[in-house]
Amino acid sequence: MKKRPPSYGPLALLATVTMLCAATAAASPGDAIPAAFLSDCSPPSSVELLGAPAVDVEAARAEDEVRREQGLPPRYAIPNPVAVSPWSHGTWETLEAGTSMWRLRIRSPGALSINLGFTGYDMPRGGRLLVYSADGDHIVGPFTERDNEAHGELWTPVVLSDDIVVELTLPSKELDDLKLELGSINVGYRGFGELLTRDPGWCNIDVVCPEGDGWRSDIASVGVISTGGSTFCTGFMVNNTAQDATPYFMTANHCGIDTGNDQSLVVYWNHESPNCGDLSGGSLSDYQTGSLHLASCSNSDATLVLLDDDPDPEHGVTFAGWDRSSANPTSAVAIHQPDAAEKCISFEYDACTTTSYLNTSTPGDGTHIRVIDWDEGTTEPGSSGSPLFDQNHRVVGQLHGGYAACGNDESDWYGRFSVSWSSAGLGSWLDPLGTGQTALDLYDPAAAGMRVTPVASFESGGDSGGPFTPSSKVYTVENLSGSAISYSVSKSENWITLTNASGSIPGGGTTDVTVSINAAANSLTNGTYTDLIQFVNETDHTGDTSREVVLSVGSPSLAYEFPLDSDPGWSTQGLWAYGTPTGGGGQYGNEDPTGGHTGTSVYGYNLSGDYENNLSERHLTTTAIDCSSLSSVSVRFWRWLNVERNSYDNAYFRVSNDGTTWTTFFSNPDSHIEDSSWTQYVYDISAVADGEETVYLRWTMGATDGSWQFSGWNVDDVEIWGIDSEPPSGIDEPDATAVALSPNYPNPFGPSTTVSFLLPEPSHVSLRVYDVSGRLVRELADTRIEAGSHVRTWDGRDDDGRAVAAGVYFFRLGVGSRTETRRTVLVR
């Protein structure tokens, strides 16, 4: 084991500017006007041209018929892998005022559209990327530093042209920090809404028609999606019990979103006909890109992702309600994008039944809801993943498939939401408050009550003594109702200042509340500090919420590294072993590597082949790692993993601070993992490891079933990062003359934890537990207590005795005008 600080490599010299042009007007990063249109620059015809292969449309359509028979999502474009960057292709020019511009022209004769997959994207401040047709008629973007994501990719919406220009502008001084790698040019050979072999769906009903009048709010939750720049389906935003507009999005599992391509998801909102009956003419201008795969299940054909960004408020997106009971709808409505065409609505006026997929007998295996026949409208292949609403306007399933079409009375089958809830564990995300409720109505962020934006927490950081960046964050409190409301905002820590913390807001009005890091933070030692800012609607409490403040004093650095050049002596079970992998295995998936990420040795499960059938869990467990002086702890390791989807075989990464209770940070999804190279993964384990003397990391192989075998885990170059503090923040002995709330133990906990506090004098004390949305969960004390040290235990239940969901909670101690807050994590 080695302990050392991180090292940093030199910056590379990246570019040579080849032309010079004078700007006649400046384009700001937020403008969607190409800089080349505003400058005296070379025309598109002089920009380096990169040709993309034309599509053999007849061959593509024949392949698509095979894909349809196999139940795969429909396809509209053919991906072409490339390796292109501003340093290998394109034309550089210099605008005045120290700005550089790079352009690349891409053409595929006869293409109906082109979209791009940037497999490397990290835009410096002031940079801007646009993609537009060479004639300037269709522009997408701009994409800026706001589009930088942890996955490091950017996939664009389609440009409706066979000749496009990619334009990058940025301050010349930022060239060293630019990362822009084009990895896929996706050539469209079908228009959105173009059917393959059937006549257009003449019986489809545009959502803008009068039939949609009673479903306007539900219609706004549905969008058409593209994955991998190639395939399309339908999906929908889904509400959660916190009703906090977290951008959860659902679609069908067979639409193909997984951990390998989730970053390529593009959602188009409001793709609707301008007039009833057009079934055409809709706009693709309301879009957003990128997501994080959360869960999938094949039995009910469901996938849940978290979109990278909140929907633009101007797009008017709503969050669909749901019903996870086993009741059958007495009538049903489908809102969908048939063949990715303009949004349509269909009606079934009779009761639905519960069956197996593509089966009519009831209840079958209970995984699907059968729509016996559509009374008005129909569905098309691109409708897959669209929501089925019951008579109460709640989603009860998403479209898996069927035989319905204009002119027939055939059936469609929807994967039951209730089955997805249990199979994919949807409650972890859609019931974060642990309410246990079986139904939830639609949430419209623009509807009523109080709304606080943004929804993100306030994260600030800097070295001990300050300054801390950012120093403040502004939250806008909006009154969505028609009459005035009173509001208040509160905090606990003295290093936070609130500006405009109370008052009244007229109907439809807004006010800004500023949360600032003040000078008291300069005296804090290295560590991570948190508080919970509570926003309260004092008039009727509609929209009460909270925002977490996280202050990191000091910078995370490399605390421990295990390069595995020698055996650290970790505990192994089954075929886990230290040594050199032999490149064996690969009955399914890929074989093992033949060496480590660095060096020759790794820890792997069966270094010479595949894991066994009918395997129970087998663990690789580290020795204890002392993180008592660390906060904001994360673990990084390089992985080469091959495993069948979690319906059959399992692989886990877990962490514990006592060797008994384990928290899972990775489990394989409901799709195969087939690594063929070493890849580094980073996990925030602060909830388990911060300030703990004994932290254990564990990789698990199993359980497995009795059929397919894969090559399993290989692990190398394990690192622990964190903010180092001596002594750690929050562990000092309390001042006997001050009120003090100590960290609870254990933390994380399950099923119970103990929290202690010190009173210098007899006082009236309140000790309460809140969830992350600011909802009061449990009152542990509200009485006068004598001076001294006191202890209270929380059993993970609310005031009504119901077990609450796993997640983050806060203890808040109130003594007179003084308050203290501590963060805890409940695991189940």
N, C-alpha and C positions, 0 to 999 in steps of 0.2 A: 504494500500500500504506500503511495506517495502523496504528499500534500505540497502543493506548489501554486503560485499565481498563474493566471492565463497568459498566453503570449499572443502577439498580434503580428500578422504578416504585412509586408509593404504593399502599398497601392500600385496597381499596374498602370502604365501609360496606355490609353485606350484608343485614341482616334487621331486621324489627320484630316483637317478640313480641306476640301478640294475646290470649293467655289466661294464666291463672295457676292452677296446681293444686298441691296439697300432696302430697309423696311420703310414703307409709307404709312403704316399704322401698326400699332402693337396689339396683339391678341392676348388677353389674359388667360390664365389656366382654366377658367371656368367656361370660356367661350367655345361654341361649337362651330367656329368659322376657321377654316384652315389658314395657317399663317401664310402659306404660299399665295393665297388669294388676296392678301393684304400687302404683299411685298413685291418688289420688282425683281422677281426670281425667275429661274428657268422654268419653262412650261413642263407639264407632265411628260411630254414626248421626249424630253432630254434626260429624264430620270431613269436610272438603271431598271430594266425590265426583267422580272423573274417569271418564267412561264410555268404554269401548272397544267398537268395533263388534262385534256378534254375527256369527258366521261363518255364511255360507250353506253348510251342510254338504254338500248335494247338489252344488252347484257345485264345492266344494273337492274332493270325491271324484272328480268327473269330471276335474278338472284333474290329480288324482293319478294317474289311469289313464294320462293322456297322459305325465306325468312318468315313470311306470314304463316305458312303451314307449320313452322316450328314454334310458333307463338312468340317470336321475337318482336321488339318494337319496330314500327315502320321507320324507314330511312328516307332522308331527303338530300343527303350529300355524301360524297366519297372523301374520306380523309386521305391526305397525302403527307406522309412524314417528311420533314425537312430539318435542316440545321442552319438557321439563318440568324444573323445578328447585325447590328449596325457596323460591326467591325469586319464583317465578311462580305456584305452585299449593300447595295444602295448608294445614294448620293448625298454627300454632306455639303451644306452651305452655311455661311455665317450671316446672321441678321445683325443689324446694328444693336448697340447697347449690350454687347457681350452675350448674345444668345446664339446658340447653334441649332440648326435644323437638319434633320435627316429624313430622307424620303426613299421609299421603295415602291415600285409599281409592280403589281401582280396581275397576270391576265390568264384566263382559261377560256378560250373561244367557245361560245355557245352556252356558257354556264348561266343558270338562272339566278344564282347568288354565290357569294363567297363569304365564308367566315373564317376566323383565324384563332388558333390556339397558341398563346404565348406560354411555353412551358417554363420560362424563367421571366419573372416580372418583379422588379423592385425600382420604383420610380422616385428619384430624388425630389426634394422640395422645389417647386417651380416648374417641374417637368410636366409635359402634356402630350398625350398620344391620341391621335384621331385616325380613323379609317373611313375612307370615302370613295365613292365612285369617281372615276377619272373626269367625268363631266361635271362633278360637283352636285349632282341632283340628290344624292343620298349620303348622309353623314352619320356615323355613329361615334359616340364619345362626347366630351373628352374623358379620357382615363388619366388619373393623376395619382399623387401619393396617397390619396384617400382610398385607392383601389389596391394598395399593398396589403397582402394577406399572408398569414403564417405559411400557407401551402405554396406561396411564391409563384402562382400562375395567374393568367388572365385569359379568359375565353370570350370572344366578342360575339355580339349578335350578328345576324346576316346583313350584308350589304347587297342590295338587289342590283347586281351588275356583274358582267364577266370581266371587267377591267377596273381595278381598284388601286388606290394609293394609300400607303401607310405613312403617316407623317408624325415625326417626333420633334418637339421643340423643348429646349431646356437651357438654363444658364450654363454657359461654357465651363464655369468653374465647378459644376456638379458632374462633369462627364465621368470622373473616376468612380462615382457612386452609382452610376446607372447599371442596371441589369435588365436586358431585354433580349430574350431568345425566342424566336419563332420556331415552334416545333411541329405545327400542323397547319396545312392549308386545306380547307374543306370546301370542295367544289359542289355546288348545288345543281342537281339535275331534275328535281321536282319542286314545283312551287308549293308553298304552304297551302293545303287544301286541295291539292291535285290528287285525284284518285287514280289507282293503277289500272284496274280492269273493269270497273263497274261504272255505270252512269252516275253523274253527280247525285248526291243525296237530296233529291227534290223535296222529300218530306221533312227535312230538318227545319227547325223553327229558330230564327234569329232571336237572341235574347232581347234585342231592342224592340221586338214585337209586343203587342199588348199582352200576350200570354205570359210574358215575364214580369208584368207589373207587380205581382205579389211577391216577387223573389229578388228584388233589386239588391238588397244587402247581401244575400247569399251569392248572387252572380258575381259580385265584386271580390269574392274570395278565390275565384278560379282563374288559373292561367295556363297557357300552353308552354311546354318546356322543350329544350334541346339539350342533349347530352353528347359529349364527345364531338361536338360540331357536326353530328351526323344523324342522330335519331331523334324522334319527337314523340311526345305523349302529352297527357293532361295531368294537372295536379292542383292542389289547393292549400291555402293557408289554414292552419288549425289552431284554435284557441286553447289556452291552458288555464288551470284554476286560479292562477295568480292574475290572469287577465291583464298582463303587462306588455302585450304586443311583442313578446319574444317571437322571432320569425321562424316558427316551426312550419314545415311544408311537407305534405304527404303526397305520395303517388303510388303506383303499383310496383311491386318488386320486379316484375318482368320487364319494366321499363329500363332496367339495367344500371341504376345508380348504385355505386359501391364506393369503398374507400380508395379505389384506384382511379376513379374518374369524377368524384363528387365536385371537385374544383371546376369542372368543365360545364356544370349546369348553368343554363341561361333560362330565365323565366320572363315571358312576355305577358304583361298585364293589359287588359282592356282591348284585346284583339277582337273587335266586334264590328259588325256591319254598320255603316252609317245610317242605313235605312232598312226598315223591315222588309224582308223578302230578297234583299240583295245577295245574301250568302257570299259576299265578297267585299272588297274595298276597305278592309280593316287596316288599322295602323299597327306597326311593330315598334313604335317609338318609345313605348313605356316598358322598360326592361331592367333587369338587374342580373348580375353574374356571380357565380361562385357559391359553394355550400360546403357543409361538413356532414358526412354521412353519420347518422346516429344509430339506426336500427333497421333491420329488415326481417321479414319472415316469409317463407315460401308457401306455407299451408294456407294462409289467407291472402297471399300476394300483396304485401304491404311494405312500404319503405317510408321512413321518417328521416328528414334532413333538417339541419339548421342553416338557413341562408346566411351568407357572409354579412349581409347588411339588412337593416330595416327597410321595408318598402318606402319609397318616396311618398310623403303625405299627399303630394299632388296627384298621385295615382289612385287614391281613394280605396286602397285595398282593405278588406275586412278579414276577420278570422272566424272561420266556420265553427259552429257549435257541433256537438257530437252526443251520441247515446251509445254507451258500451253495455247496455243490457242485452239480454237474449231475445227480446220481443221482436216480432216481425212487423214491419211497417204495414199499416192498413192502406196506404197509398204511397207513391214514391215519385220523386222528381230527380232527373239527371241534368246536370249542367256540365257541358263538355265542349271540347274543341275537335270536331270531327275531321280526321286527317289533317290536324293542325290548322284547320280553316277557322273562320270567324265563329265566335262562341255561340252555342246553341243550347236549347232547353227541350227536354222531353218529359212526358207525363205518363204515369201508370196509375189508373184510378182504382185498380183492384189490389187486394192484399198480396204481399209477396210471401214466399215460403223459404224455409231453411233447407239446404241440400248440400251435397258434395259438388265440386266443380264440374260443370257440364253434365250434371245428372239431374233427374227430375224427382227421384224418390226422396221422401222426407222422413227424418231429418238428415239422412245420409251421415257423413262425418261431421256435420254441423259447421263447416268452415265458410259457407257461402250463402248469400241471399240471392234467390232467383227472382228476377223480374219476368213474369210469365210471357207477356208481350206488351209492347209499348202502344198505348192508345193514341198518343200524339207524339210525332217525332220518332227518332231512332238513335242509334250510335254508329260510329265508324271505327276503323282500327286506331286512329290517332286519339280516340276518346279514352283509351286505356289510362287508368289512374284517376279518372274523374270521380267526383264524389256522388254518392247516392244519398239524397235527403229523404227523411221520413216526413210524415204529415205534420210534425212539429218543427220542421226546418232544422233538423239535426242530422249530421252525417252518420250513417250506419254502415257504410262500406265504400270501397273504391272499385272501379271496373277492372275485372280480370279478363273477361272475354265472353264470347257468345256468338250467336248466329243472327242477331237482329239486323235488319236492313230495310230500306224503303220497299214496300210492296209485299212484305211477309209478316207473319205473326210469330216469329221465332223468339227465343228467350235470350236474356243476358244474365251473367252471373257476377256478383260483386263480393269480394273478400270481406267477411264480416269484421266490422270494427271491434266488436267484442272479442273475437278470437285474436286479432292483432294486438289488442291491449295486453293479453296474457302472453302470447307467443313472442312478441317483440319487446315486451316490457315497456309499453308506451307510458304507463303511469309515472315512470321516473322523470319524464319530461312534461307530460300533459297534466299531471296532478302534483306539481312541486310542493304544494301546501299540505299534501297528505289528507285531503278532505274526505277521500273515499267516495265522493259523489259519482253517480252512474250516468249523469247527463249534465250537459253544460250548453248554454245558449251562445249564439254568435256574439262576437265582440267587435264593435265598430269603434276604432280609436277616436273618431270624430263625433261621437254620439252625444254623451251627456256627462255631467259630473266634473271632477277635477282631473286634469291630465298633466303629468310632469314629463318633460322631455329635456335632454335625451334620456333613454332608458339605461345607458351605460353608467357604471360606477365611476368615481373620480379617483384616478390613480396618479400619484405624484411621486417623485423621487429625487435624490441628490445625495451628495456626500455629507458626512456629519458636519454640522455648523451651517449648512445651507450653501447657496440658495437651492430651493426645490422647484422642479419644473414638471408640469406647469404649476404655477403658484396658485391658480384659482380655476374654478369651473362654474359656468353660469347654467342654471337650470331654469327653464321657462315653465311657470305654473299657469295653466290655461283653464279658464272657466268655460266648460262646454255647455252649460245650462243657460237658460234665458234670463235668470235673475241673479242678483249679487250673492256671492258667498264670502265667508271669512275663512282665512287659512292661517296656519302656524307651521313653523319649521324649527326643529330642535336638534341638538347635538350633545355629545357627552364630553369630548376631549377639549382641553384648554388650548391645544395647538391649532384648533379650528376656529375661524371667525365666520359668522353668518351675516350677510347684509340683506336687508329687507325681509327679515325673518317672520313677519306677521303683517296682517292687514286685510283688506277686502278687495275683491276683484269684481267688477261689474259683469253682467251677463255677456258672454261672448268675448270678454277681455282677457288680457294676459298681464303677468308681471314677472320680472326676473329676480331670482334669488341667487346670490353669489356665495359660493363656498370657497373659502380661502385658507391657505396654510399661513399661519402667522409666525411672529418672531419666536414664540415659545418652542417651536419645532427645532430651532437652532441648538437647543440644549439637549436634544434627544441623542442617545448613543445609537450605534449601528443596530439595525433591526427593522422589522416590519410592524407598523402600527395601523390599527383599523378603528373605525367608528361607523356608526349607523346614523345617517341623517334621516329624520322622519318628517314627511310632508303630510299634514293633516288637514282635511276639509272639515273645519269646525262647524259648518252649517248642517251637513247631513252625512258626512264621512264617505260619500261616494267618490271613489278614486284615491282614498288614502294609500300612500305608498312610501317607500324608503329607497335611499341610495347609499351604497357602501362607499366609504372613503378608505383608500389604502395608501399609506405613506411608507415608502421604502427609503430608509436612511442607510447610505452605503450602496455599493454596486455588487450584484452577484459576481462571484469569481469561482474558479475551479478550486474546490476544497479537497476532494479525493479523486484519484484516478486508479483504475484497475486495468492496465493495458493488456493483461493476461499473457504477457511474455513469459511469466512464470506462474505456477499454480498458487492462487491465494488460499487454497484449502477450504473452499466452500462445501457445504453439505449437499450430497447428491443422493437421489433415489432412482431405482430402476436403471435405465440405460443412459442416464445423464453422466457425462464424463468430461474431463479436461484432456485436451490433446489436439492433434491435427486431424481435421476431417478429411475423408478420403475421396469425396466426390461421388459417393455411392447413393443408392436409393433412387427415388423418382419413379416408382411404379405409376404414380399419378403426380402431377405437378412437376417441379424441377428437382434435380438431385442436390445433394449437399455441396458446399464449396470445397475447394481443395486447399484452403488456407484461411487465415483470419483476415479481417479488414486491414490490420497491420500485423506483421509477423505471421507465424505459422499456426499458432495455437488459439483455441477458442474453448468455450464451454458449449457443448451441443448434446442433443438427445440422439443417441445412436450415431456416433461419428462415422460409421461405415455403412449406413443405410437408413431405411424407413422405420418409423415407430410401429409398435405392434398393434394388432387388432385386440378389441375387448380390453383395452388398457384402462385401469383406474388412474386417478391423478398421481403423477410423479413429479417431484419438485427439485429444483436447484435453488438453494437458499444461501445467501451471503452470511458471513459472520456479522456480528453487531457493528454498526457504524455510528460513531458518536457525532450527532448533529446538535448537541446541546448549545453550541454557540452560533448556530446557523438559523437564519430565517429565509423566507422565500426560496425554500429548497426545491430543486428540480433534479431529475436524473436523466442522463443521456446515455444511450448505448446504441451500438450498431447491430442490426438484425439481418439475418438471412433465415426466413421462415417459410415453410410450405406446410399447409394444413387444409383439410377438407372443411367445408362450411360447418357452422356450429350446430346445424341440425344433426350432425353425425359425429364430428370430432371437435375437440376443444383445445385451445391454447390460451394461457393467461399470463399477465404480469401483475404482481400484487406487492403491496408494501405493508409492513407492520411496525409498530413501535414497542411491542411487548412479546412478539413471537407467538402470540395466540390469536389475536384478532387481526384479520387481514382485509385490506381494502383493495379492490380490483381497479386498476387503472387502464388495463387493456384486456379485451377478450375478442377473439376472432369473430367476424361478422357472419351473416348468413350468405356468404359467398366464399369461394376458395381463395386462399392467399397463396400465391405462387411466385415467391421472390427468386430472382435469378442474379441478383447482385446485392452487395452490402448497402444498406440504407440506415442512416442515423435517425433515431426517434427520441423525442424529448417529452417528458411528462412532468407536470407540476405536482409534486408530492407534498407541498407545504402543509396541507391540512393534516397530514399524518406525521411528517418529519420535523417540522419547525420546533426547535428547542428541545428535542428528544435525545436522551443519552444512548438509547439502543434502537437503531433503525435497521430493519432487515428488508432486503430486496428478494423477491422470489419469482422465478419463471416456472410455469407449470405446463407439462405435457399431459393431455388427457382430461376427461375420459374420452375414449374412442369407441366406435362401433365395430362390427365384425366384417366390414367389407374393405373399401378402398384404403390404401396406405400412402402416406406422404413422408417426406424426409424430415419434417419437424423443425425444432428450434436449433439455431446456432447464434451465439451471442459473443460479442467482442467489444473491447474498448469502452468499459463502463466508467462513467464519471458522475460525481456528485457536485452540484453547484449550489451556492447560496450566499447570503449576506452574512459575513462573519462579525460577531460582536462578542466582546470580552468585558464583563459578563453579558449574557444574552438579555435582550430587552424583556421586561416583564417577569424576570425570575429573581430580581433583587429581593432581599429581605425588606418587608414593608416598614415604612416609618410608623413607629408606634403612636405618633401624634396625629396621623392622618387617616382618613378613610381609605381603605384599600380593598379592591376586589381581585383575588388571586386567580390564576388560570385554573380551569376545572381539570379534574383528573378522573378517569383517563380521557384523552382527547386525541383522535376521534373516539367515540364511545358507542356502546351497544351492549346491554339494553339500558344502562343507567350510568350517570356520572355525578361527581360531587364537586360543588363549588364552595369556596370559603371566602369570608370577608372579615375585615377588622374594623371595629368601631372604637374611636378614642374616648367616646362619651356616650351615655344613653341617648338614643335618637329614634325617631320614627323612620322605619326602613321599608322601602319597596324593592323587591327583587323579582324581576319579570323576565320571561323568555319570549323573544320575538323571532319570526321567520324573516327571510330576506325581503319580503314584500312589506315589512313593517307591521304585519298583523300580530296582535298579542296572542300568544299560544298558551302560556301557563303563568300563573302568578304563584311564586314560591314563598313570598312574604309580603305582608302589608300591615305592619304593626309596630309598636314600640318595643325596642330590644335594648338590653343592657350593654354596657361597654365590654369590649373584649373580642375574642375570635369566635366566629360562628360558622356553622356548616349547614348547607342545604343540599338535598339530593333531587335530581330530576330523572324521572324514569322514562323519558321520551314520549310522554303522553300529554294531551292538552287538558284544559280545565274540565272537559266533559269525560275524561278518562279514555279517550280514543288514542290509539297509537298514531303518531304523526309520521310522515314520510321521511326517508333518509334525506339528508341535505345539510345546509349551513344554517345555523341558528345563532342568536346573540343573547347573552345574559346582560341585563342592564340593572345596575344597583343605583338606587336613588336615596340619598340621605340629605334632607333639606334641599338646598339649591345645588348640591353637588351630585354628579352622576359619573359612573364609570361603566364601560362596556367591554365585554370579552366575547370572542368569537369561538364557536365550537362546531364540530361536525358529528352528526348522527349517522351511523352505518347500520344497516339491517342485514 
